[in-house]
Structure formats: C-alpha cells, structure tokens
C-alpha cells in the first residue's frame, strides 16, 4: 500500500497536462520512477492513475482476462482499457499528459481534483467532484455499518 491520501485542485495547461503537486511527485518518483498507468474508472466519471509496477502486478492480467464478448464483462473491460495510457511523469515539472478519450470519459475541464485513494490517484472534473462529495450531508441511514463502527 502506498498511502496516497488527500486531494489537490490543479489546472490543466493548454496542452492538457496536469502538474502533479511536489510532495506527490517525489513519492511517485521514489515508488515507480514516475512511470504511471492511467485508466478509466469502472463506475465513476473519473480517471485512475496507478504506479506502473502496481498496475502490472495486480490489475493488468485480471482486467485483460475479462470477456471481450460478454455483456457486463465487456462493458467494464472497455470502460477501463479504452482510455488506458502509459505515461512517464515529466521529472522537471511533474506533468502528465491526458488524451482526448480520457478527458471525454472523465468530463475533464481546465480545473481538476487529484484525489489520493491509498494505492492510486483519481482525477476528477472539479465541479463533478464537489457536487458529488463535498456538498453532501451523509445521514446515518446511508453509511455502511463498518463506517459507523469507526466512531469518528
């Protein structure tokens, strides 16, 4: 587990690149030399960024093993693999590039939110992220028992 946590609001430049914040950049260089895999999320309108070694060791084979001919398996396989790209973070500026397919799938605009998700990062459209997670009041009826048991 790598321990990517927290969130940062950042802007894409005119070439649709994202500058990874300095602290996260150092962590990524240490873990994987800045080699990353960007894929589509299975359910949410966001991108997921994995350190390349983690992607190769844990996710690549099971996802490629999903049926390319059957309903839901095909749908999820395509949703993940269609926007896939392998990128190397620019070591000087910490930038990563996004493709047109990735930006379309995640509805990315100039302002995005980079969200730590323990072993990976998610890239969200800032407006979508804030509507979905930040302005919401979770009542006890919506929370799983495991969360309620944390007594936070």
C-alpha positions in Angstrom: 0.0 0.0 0.0 1.4 3.4 -1.0 -0.6 5.7 1.1 -1.8 8.3 -1.4 -4.2 10.5 0.6 -5.8 13.9 0.5 -6.8 16.0 -2.5 -5.4 18.9 -4.6 -7.2 21.2 -7.0 -5.0 21.8 -10.0 -5.4 23.2 -13.5 -4.6 21.5 -16.8 -2.3 23.6 -19.1 -3.1 24.4 -22.7 -1.7 21.0 -23.8 -4.0 19.1 -21.4 -1.2 18.2 -19.0 -1.5 18.1 -15.2 1.3 19.2 -12.9 1.4 16.7 -10.0 2.0 18.6 -6.7 5.6 18.5 -5.4 5.0 16.1 -2.5 3.1 13.6 -4.5 5.7 13.9 -7.3 8.5 12.9 -5.0 6.5 10.0 -3.8 5.8 8.8 -7.3 9.4 9.1 -8.4 10.5 7.1 -5.4 7.9 4.3 -6.0 7.9 3.9 -9.7 10.4 6.4 -11.3 7.4 8.4 -12.5 6.1 5.7 -14.8 2.3 5.7 -14.5 -0.8 3.9 -16.0 -3.9 6.0 -16.5 -7.2 4.1 -16.9 -10.9 4.8 -16.8 -12.8 4.1 -13.5 -15.2 1.2 -13.8 -18.2 3.1 -12.5 -17.4 6.8 -11.8 -16.7 9.6 -14.3 -13.0 9.9 -13.4 -9.6 8.6 -14.3 -7.4 6.4 -12.1 -3.6 6.8 -12.0 -1.6 3.8 -10.9 2.1 3.4 -10.4 3.1 1.2 -13.3 4.5 -1.7 -11.2 1.3 -1.9 -9.2 -0.8 -1.9 -12.3 1.3 -4.7 -13.9 1.5 -6.8 -10.8 -2.1 -6.6 -9.5 -4.6 -5.4 -12.2 -3.4 -5.9 -15.7 -3.9 -9.6 -16.1 -7.3 -9.9 -14.3 -8.8 -7.0 -16.4 -7.4 -8.3 -19.7 -8.9 -11.7 -18.7 -12.4 -10.3 -18.7 -14.5 -11.4 -21.7 -14.4 -9.3 -24.7 -17.6 -10.8 -26.0 -20.0 -10.9 -23.0 -22.3 -8.1 -21.7 -21.1 -6.5 -18.4 -17.6 -8.0 -18.5 -17.1 -6.5 -22.0 -18.5 -3.2 -20.8 -16.3 -2.9 -17.8 -13.2 -4.1 -19.7 -13.8 -1.5 -22.4 -14.5 1.3 -19.9 -11.2 0.6 -18.2 -9.0 -0.2 -21.2 -10.2 2.2 -23.9 -8.7 5.3 -22.2 -5.6 3.4 -21.0 -2.3 5.1 -21.5 1.1 4.6 -20.0 2.9 7.8 -19.3 6.1 9.0 -17.8 5.8 11.9 -15.5 8.0 14.9 -16.6 10.7 14.8 -13.9 11.3 18.6 -14.0 7.8 19.8 -13.8 5.9 16.7 -12.7 3.5 16.9 -15.6 1.5 14.0 -17.0 -0.4 14.2 -20.3 -4.0 13.2 -20.8 -5.6 12.0 -24.0 -8.8 13.3 -25.6 -10.6 10.0 -24.8 -9.6 10.3 -21.2 -10.8 13.8 -20.9 -14.1 12.9 -22.5 -14.7 9.9 -20.3 -14.0 11.8 -17.1 -15.6 15.0 -18.3 -12.3 16.9 -17.5 -12.1 20.6 -18.0 -9.4 23.0 -17.0 -9.8 22.7 -13.2 -9.5 19.1 -11.9 -9.2 17.5 -8.5 -6.4 15.0 -7.8 -7.7 12.6 -5.1 -5.5 10.2 -3.2 -7.1 6.7 -3.0 -4.5 4.8 -1.0 -2.8 2.9 -3.7 -3.7 5.2 -6.6 -4.9 8.6 -7.5 -8.2 9.6 -9.1 -8.6 12.6 -11.4 -12.0 14.2 -11.3 -13.7 17.2 -13.0 -13.6 19.7 -10.2 -17.3 20.6 -10.5 -18.4 16.9 -10.6 -16.2 16.1 -7.5 -17.6 19.0 -5.4 -21.2 18.2 -6.3 -20.8 14.5 -5.6 -18.7 14.5 -2.5 -18.2 17.9 -0.9 -21.7 19.4 -0.6 -23.4 16.2 0.6 -24.6 15.5 4.1 -24.4 11.8 4.8 -27.1 10.7 7.2 -26.6 7.6 9.3 -29.0 5.6 7.2 -26.7 6.0 4.1 -23.5 4.9 5.9 -22.3 1.3 5.9 -22.1 -0.2 9.4 -18.3 -0.5 9.1 -18.0 3.3 8.9 -20.4 3.9 11.7 -18.4 1.5 13.9 -15.3 3.7 13.5 -17.0 6.3 15.8 -15.2 9.2 14.1 
